[in-house]
Amino acid sequence: MADPDPATTLYLVYVDVDVARHPEPSPDLVELAPGLYLTESARTRSQVYHAIKWRLQPGSLLVAPLAGEPKFKGMKPGVLSWLRARRREAQS
């Protein structure tokens, strides 16, 4: 299995705002569970953090880089497909 694009980083994001109901929802955030998201970016952690902070203006926010794809169970449908598509793009 090929690693995703080394120029991008996978981030785990916690935010206390319902992103889907926000006036400017972020298409870059893939929901795992309420408030918990994955995103992939070539930007630094600080840049990702500040972009989310400015766009959503949450009360609580956490952005953490992941060394690899997470293992999970019981998360929202579609996340595994998103991760698999990410792998396929990296192989291309």
Secondary structure, 3 states (H helix, E strand, C coil): CCCCCCCCEEEEEEECCCHHHCCCCCCCCEEEECCEEEEEECCCHHHHHHHHHHHHCCCCEEEEEECCCCCCCCCCCCHHHHHHHHHHHHHC
